[in-house]
Amino acid sequence: MSYAIHKQTYAEGQAYRYHISDEAGHLCYIAEPTGMLLPSPTRLVEFFDPDHNPCSRLQPPDVAPWQRGKRYEIFASEEAKEPHAVIRERWRLVDILLLRLPRYEVQLGKYCYVARGSRYGERFYEIFRPRGEEEVDEERHEPKGVKVGQIQRPTAGPDYIIKTDAAPLRQAPLVLAALAILIDIELHSRGRSLPR
């Protein structure tokens, strides 16, 4: 299963809307950042169906913006009180020193996934299902686990392509889109314009 994300931006490159489409090119969701210019936003990104009816939201973390390691909650509906999924941003000291992108842990029900930036090829981020207690093989600096997906930044076409065949992740396009949007917001906030 794959999903494509097309980003609409202001002149300086900041996104004001994302279109999330399925493999057939049908529009699934529209995502709009809502709280990026507010001092303490209550919603970071709102998701809408193709008819622009609200259907989900991504809550910002309850921490100061300069702190590392944030926790984002995805609510499956406007009325939901409990999060459908949680995404945690993780920084290691070596990531900060080498100006690497953060890692993300996705908790979707009882399933956990780790998304890690890749420096090689068109795989921008790789998604793993961790195995065992240790998340990372420190000797090789690679996640211990099974690769279940990837986020690509193609040179033409959509801004991001997310591919996964792992259930239940493939049935959670909102969670996958929220992960790619958080990565995109992080790139823009750090002033990084990585080549495509």
C-alpha positions as CSV (number, residue, x, y, z in Angstrom):
1,M,0.0,0.0,0.0
2,S,1.3,3.4,-0.8
3,Y,0.1,7.0,-0.2
4,A,1.3,10.2,-1.9
5,I,1.5,13.6,-0.3
6,H,1.5,16.7,-2.3
7,K,2.4,19.9,-0.4
8,Q,1.1,23.4,-1.2
9,T,3.4,26.1,0.1
10,Y,3.8,29.8,0.6
11,A,6.5,31.6,-1.3
12,E,9.1,30.9,1.5
13,G,8.4,27.1,1.4
14,Q,6.2,26.8,4.4
15,A,3.3,24.4,3.8
16,Y,-0.3,25.6,4.2
17,R,-2.0,22.4,2.9
18,Y,-1.2,18.8,2.2
19,H,-3.1,16.5,-0.1
20,I,-3.0,12.8,0.8
21,S,-3.8,10.4,-2.1
22,D,-4.0,6.6,-2.4
23,E,-2.2,4.4,-5.0
24,A,-4.9,5.1,-7.6
25,G,-4.5,8.9,-7.2
26,H,-7.8,9.4,-5.4
27,L,-7.8,12.2,-2.8
28,C,-8.2,10.6,0.7
29,Y,-7.5,13.5,3.0
30,I,-6.6,17.2,3.1
31,A,-4.3,18.3,6.0
32,E,-3.9,21.9,7.1
33,P,-1.4,23.2,9.7
34,T,-3.4,25.4,12.0
35,G,-1.3,26.3,14.9
36,M,2.2,27.0,13.5
37,L,2.0,30.8,14.0
38,L,0.2,30.7,17.4
39,P,2.2,30.9,20.6
40,S,0.3,28.0,22.2
41,P,-1.7,26.1,19.6
42,T,-4.4,23.7,20.6
43,R,-4.2,21.9,17.3
44,L,-1.1,21.5,15.1
45,V,-2.7,19.9,12.0
46,E,-6.3,19.3,11.1
47,F,-7.3,16.6,8.7
48,F,-10.4,16.8,6.4
49,D,-12.1,14.4,4.1
50,P,-12.2,15.2,0.3
51,D,-15.4,17.3,1.0
52,H,-13.5,19.3,3.6
53,N,-15.4,17.9,6.6
54,P,-13.2,17.7,9.7
55,C,-12.2,14.1,10.4
56,S,-9.1,14.0,12.6
57,R,-6.5,16.2,14.3
58,L,-2.9,16.1,15.4
59,Q,-2.3,17.7,18.8
60,P,0.9,19.6,19.5
61,P,3.1,18.6,22.4
62,D,2.7,20.2,25.8
63,V,6.3,21.3,26.0
64,A,8.2,24.4,25.2
65,P,9.2,24.6,21.5
66,W,12.9,24.6,22.3
67,Q,12.8,21.2,24.1
68,R,13.9,18.1,22.3
69,G,11.7,15.0,22.3
70,K,8.1,15.8,21.7
71,R,4.9,13.7,22.0
72,Y,2.1,14.2,19.4
73,E,-1.3,12.7,19.7
74,I,-3.6,11.8,16.7
75,F,-7.3,11.8,17.4
76,A,-9.5,9.9,15.0
77,S,-12.4,12.3,15.2
78,E,-13.3,15.8,16.4
79,E,-15.1,14.4,19.5
80,A,-12.5,11.8,20.5
81,K,-11.1,12.1,24.0
82,E,-8.4,9.4,23.7
83,P,-5.7,9.4,21.0
84,H,-5.9,6.9,18.2
85,A,-2.1,6.9,17.9
86,V,0.9,8.6,19.4
87,I,4.0,9.8,17.7
88,R,7.1,10.5,19.8
89,E,10.1,12.5,18.4
90,R,13.4,11.1,19.7
91,W,16.8,12.8,19.6
92,R,20.1,11.3,20.6
93,L,23.1,13.4,21.3
94,V,24.8,12.1,18.2
95,D,21.8,13.1,16.1
96,I,22.1,16.7,17.4
97,L,25.9,16.9,16.9
98,L,25.8,15.5,13.4
99,L,22.7,17.5,12.4
100,R,20.7,14.4,11.7
101,L,17.0,14.3,11.5
102,P,15.2,12.9,14.6
103,R,13.8,9.4,15.0
104,Y,10.1,8.9,15.5
105,E,8.3,6.2,17.5
106,V,4.7,5.5,16.4
107,Q,2.4,3.8,18.8
108,L,-0.7,2.5,17.0
109,G,-2.8,0.5,19.5
110,K,-0.6,-2.3,20.7
111,Y,1.8,-2.0,17.8
112,C,5.0,0.1,17.9
113,Y,7.1,1.3,14.9
114,V,10.3,3.3,14.6
115,A,11.0,5.7,11.7
116,R,14.6,6.5,11.1
117,G,16.2,8.9,8.6
118,S,18.2,7.3,5.9
119,R,21.3,9.0,4.3
120,Y,21.4,6.8,1.3
121,G,19.3,6.4,-1.8
122,E,15.7,7.6,-2.3
123,R,14.6,6.2,1.0
124,F,14.2,9.4,3.0
125,Y,12.9,7.6,6.2
126,E,12.7,3.9,6.8
127,I,10.0,2.4,9.1
128,F,10.8,-0.6,11.3
129,R,8.9,-2.8,13.8
130,P,11.4,-3.2,16.7
131,R,12.5,-6.6,17.9
132,G,13.4,-7.1,21.5
133,E,14.4,-4.5,24.1
134,E,17.0,-2.6,22.2
135,E,15.8,-0.2,19.6
136,V,19.1,0.3,18.0
137,D,22.2,-1.8,17.2
138,E,24.8,0.7,18.5
139,E,27.6,-1.1,16.7
140,R,26.1,-0.6,13.3
141,H,23.8,2.4,14.2
142,E,20.8,0.6,12.7
143,P,17.5,-0.3,14.2
144,K,17.1,-3.9,15.3
145,G,13.9,-5.0,13.8
146,V,12.0,-5.8,10.6
147,K,11.7,-3.1,7.9
148,V,8.0,-2.6,7.2
149,G,7.9,0.6,5.2
150,Q,9.6,3.8,3.9
151,I,9.0,7.4,3.2
152,Q,10.5,8.6,-0.1
153,R,11.1,12.1,-1.5
154,P,11.0,11.5,-5.3
155,T,12.7,14.0,-7.6
156,A,9.4,14.6,-9.5
157,G,5.7,14.2,-8.7
158,P,4.5,14.1,-5.1
159,D,6.6,15.6,-2.3
160,Y,6.5,12.4,-0.3
161,I,5.5,8.8,-1.0
162,I,4.8,6.5,1.9
163,K,5.0,2.7,1.3
164,T,4.1,0.0,3.7
165,D,2.7,-3.5,3.7
166,A,2.5,-4.0,7.4
167,A,-0.9,-4.3,9.0
168,P,-2.3,-2.3,10.8
169,L,0.0,0.5,9.6
170,R,-1.2,0.2,6.0
171,Q,-4.8,0.7,7.1
172,A,-3.8,3.9,9.0
173,P,-3.3,6.5,6.3
174,L,-3.9,9.4,8.8
175,V,-1.1,8.1,11.0
176,L,1.3,7.7,8.1
177,A,0.4,11.1,6.8
178,A,0.8,12.7,10.2
179,L,4.3,11.1,10.5
180,A,5.4,12.6,7.1
181,I,3.9,16.0,7.9
182,L,5.7,16.1,11.2
183,I,9.0,15.3,9.4
184,D,8.2,18.0,6.9
185,I,7.4,20.6,9.6
186,E,10.7,19.6,11.4
187,L,12.7,20.1,8.2
188,H,11.1,23.5,7.6
189,S,11.5,24.7,11.2
190,R,15.2,23.8,11.2
191,G,15.7,25.7,7.9
192,R,16.9,22.6,6.2
193,S,16.2,22.3,2.5
194,L,17.5,18.8,1.7
195,P,17.9,18.2,-2.0
196,R,15.4,15.9,-3.6
